Amino acid sequence: MPEHIVNWNFASEDWHAPAAKNDFKVGGKFTYTMAAKDGSMSFDFVGIYHEIIPLKKIRYRLSDDRWVEIYFEEMADGVRIVEHFEPETENPHELQQVGWQAILNNFKRYVESKID
């Protein structure tokens, strides 16, 4: 799975995900490096999985104690993904929401490119 995560886990075209580690199980840890393509900054996005219900729900806690829940709902024309996250305090909530949505959009494009 990490070999796929590096292809979609970034919020804009001037960023990328040069590295990913993922132990996808309850209690497992993930680390995704997100970096500006120009090398000006990078950070690691780290968390621990607390709940995994295959094809239904993923719940994890980030290293800064924020919770994220992802729900998968099968629809007639595909799968609807709904993500709830606790915002951090450094950036406006709206900006964070745009970034998280951009990552989901990248995920959608990547998955659809593998289906065709």
N, C-alpha and C positions, 0 to 999 in steps of 0.2 A: 503494500500500500504506500509506503513512503515514496517510491518511485513515481507514483501518480500525483501525490500531494504537491510535489515541487512544480507541477505543471499548471496549477490553478490557485494556489493559496497566496494571493497577493491582491491588493485593492486597486491598483492602477498600473498602467502600462510602463511607468517608469520605475516600478518595483518588481522584484521577483522573489522566489523562494529557493535559494541555493542549496538548502539542506533540510531534511526532515527525518525524524526518528519517530516511530509509532509502535507502541506495544498495545494493540487494540484488544484489551480485556479489562474487566473490572479490576481496579487497582493498578492497571498499567499506566505508564507515563508516555506523554508525547512531547516532543520538542520540534518546533518548526521555526527555522530561521527566515526572517523577512528582511530584505535589504534593498536599498535604493540601487538601481543599476549603475549609477555613477560612482558608487562606493562611498558616498557621503555619510551614510548611516545604516545601521542594521540593529535588529533586536531579536531575541528568542521569545517565542510564544510557547509557554510551557504549561502543562496541566496534567491532571490525573483523572482517569475515567472512574465514575462512581456508579453508573448504571448504563447497561447496554441491553436493549430489547431488540433483537434483530428485526430489521425492516420497520421498526416502530419508533424507537426513541434512543437517543444518546444523551447522557447527562455527565458533565465534567466540571471540575473546579480548576480554575486557573491558579497559577503560582501566587497571584496577588489576592487570593481568596474570593474572587468573583465567580459566580455560577453561570453556566451556559447549558441550555437544554435545546435539543434539536428533535423535532417530530417529523415523521415521514407518514404521509397519508396517500394511499393508493387511489388514484383517480382514473376515470375512463380513458383519459388521454396521456397518462404518465403518473408521476409521483409529485405530490406537493410537499415541499420542505418548508417548515416554519421553525425559525430559530429565535429563541429568547436569550438575551444576554444582559448581565448587569453592567451598566456603563462604568468606565473608569472616570476619574475626576479631573484629568488634565485637559481633555478636549470636550467641546460641546457634544451633547448627546446626539444631535442631528448629524454631525460629521461622522461620529462613530457608526451610526445606523447606515449611512451611505457607504462607508467602508466595508461593513459586514455584508451588506447587500451586494456590493461589487464582487466580493469573494464568492458569494453564492452564485452570482451570474457567471463568473469564471468556471466554477464547478459544473454548472449546467452545460455550458458550451463544451467543456472538456469531455464530459460524459457522453453528450450527444455526438461528438466527433468520433468516439470509440464505437458507437452503435452503428453508424453508417458504413 
